[in-house]
Amino acid sequence: MRICSSEKTSRFICLMVLSLLIISCNRQSVIICSPDESQCITVITRAFSDTRYVINGSHSTIPDSAFVKVRLSNHYRPGDTINICWKNDEYEWEAIINRSTIIENKLDSEKHLFSNKLDLNDIGVPTEKRFREPNCVSVSLYNDAEVYPKGHAILIEH
């Protein structure tokens, strides 16, 4: 009977460790900084959820302010991208997650702009063309975070 009890305990512990590993692997957190590192945005995607936070600055947790909370249910996951322009004429940064739904916006609207709609090209198709220009970047978040064009941002993954 002791062996059986010990086996159950071992299985339970292994299952718990495996569950924690899976949960921690499915919570993506990435810090995206401008090339000169003067501006940073933290993107945190909740594990097993379609909720994402875009936070001004470098953070390891979700703060009480300076963030936008979005739902990704209408967002195209294989094309999962955040598009950012640093220091444009009006804002410290502008960010877009196309087809996301804004749930809550606690950003300083005089300094930061968040949108859920990409610009449209001449035939009405959403385009990331503007984010290939200087001071702008598209960051793919689908599996591993990748920067396009290269060198337009610095990534720090957690």
N, C-alpha and C positions, 0 to 999 in steps of 0.2 A: 504494500500500500504506500509506503514512503517513496518508492521509486516512481510510482504513478503520480503522486503529489508533486514530487520534484520535477518530473517531466512536464507537468502542467504549468508549473511556475516558470520553467525555462522557456516553454513555448510562449507563455504570456509576455515575458520580458522581451523575447525576440520580436514578437508581434508589435509591442509598444515601441521598441527602438526603430523598427522598420517603418511604422506609421509616422513617427517623428521625422525620420529622414525624408519620407515622401512629402510630408507637409512642408518642411523647410525647403525642399527643392522646388516646390511649386509656388513659392512666394518669391516673386522676382522684385529685386530692388536694384536700381541702377541710378547713379549720379552722372548727369551729363553737364559738362562744363564747357564754356567758350574756350577757344584755343589759348587765350591769355589768362584763363582761369578767373577772370573778374566776375563772371556770372555763372551760377550753377542752378540746375533744376534736378530735383530728385523725383524719380518715377517709381511708385510702389504699387505692385499689382497683388491683390489679396489671393491667397491660395484657394483653389477650388471655387472661385468667384469670378463674376464679370465686373468687379469693381476695381477701379484704378484711381490712384491719387497722383496728381502732378503738383509738386511742392516747390515753392521758391526757396533756393538755397540748398545746402548740403545737409541731409538729415538721415538718421537711421530709423526713426519712428515717425509717425504721423503727428504733426504739431496741432495746436488748437486753431491756428490761423495760417494765412499765406499759402493756401492750397486750393485746388479745384478737385472735386470728386466726380468721376464720370462712370457711367455704365457702358460696357463694351458690347452688349447683346446685339446691336445692329452693326457693329464695327467688323470689318473683314479681317479675321484673325491671321490667315497666312500672309496678308499684307500689313501686318500689325506694325504701324510706324507712328512715331511722334515727329512732327516737323517743327523746327525752331528757327527763328531769326533773332540774333543778338543785336541789341542797341540799334534799332531802326529809328526813324525820325521822331516817333512819339513814345516808344516804350523801351524799357530795359531789355525785355524779351517778349516775343510773341510765340505762342505754341498752338499747334493744331493736332488733334487726333480725329481724323475724318470719321464721320458717321457714329461718333460716340454720343451719348446723351449726358448732358450736364445735370448732375444731381444737386450739387452744392458748389458755390464759387465764393471763396473767402480770400481771393487775391486782391491786392491793391490795384484797382482798375485804372489808376493814373500811371502806374509803373509797368503793369503786366497785362497782356491780353491773351486770353485763351479762347479758342474757337473750335467748333466741331464740324466745320465745313471748309474743304480745300477750295482754292480758286478754280474756276472753270475755264477750259481752253475755248478756242473759237467755235467748236462744235458742241460745247456744253458738257464735256467730260472732265471730271475732277483731275487736277494735275498738280504734281509736286515740283514743277519746273522752277518756281521761284526759290525753292529751298536748295537749289544747286548753285545759287549765286553766292558771292562773298558774304561772310557773316551769317550765313544760313546753313542748315543741315537737316537731313532726314536720318533718324535713328531707328533701325529695324529692331523690334523687341520680340519677334516671334519665337525664336529659340535662343540663340546667342545674340546679344546686342551688337549691332554693326553700324558704322557711321558712313554716310554717303553725302557728299564726297569725302574721301579720306582726308584727315587733317583739319576738318572744320569743327571738331569737337573732341573733347577728352572724356573717355568713359571710365567710371569707377564702379565696378560691380560688387555687390555684397553677397 
